Amino acid sequence: MNSEDTSVTEGTEKQTETAETTETAAVEYKAYHLKELGEDLKEEGLELAEEAVEKVYFAFKKWLKKSAKATSTPIDDLVVGFIDKLDPIVMPVIDKIDGEVG
């Protein structure tokens, strides 16, 4: 076997290891678990993920309210009246992103 054959074999072994690791990780991964989301965000460089999501949530609400005022559509006015009532539901969910309370 020449050096080219060896590199092809090594590449195949690496691919197999990766596939096996992925399958194992899929079994251990808790679907839709917010702590898992927090870990994924940390891997992407968002160490303060919980704080960032909270800021995005409040900016999103502000944007919705401003947009609703700028249109003549009555449906979005209805949504704006309801959006603040989501805080007691959304904020505890955001608080769980890092896996800790508070």
Helices and strands as residue ranges (DSSP letters): H 3-28, H 34-43, H 49-70, H 74-83, G 84-86, H 87-95
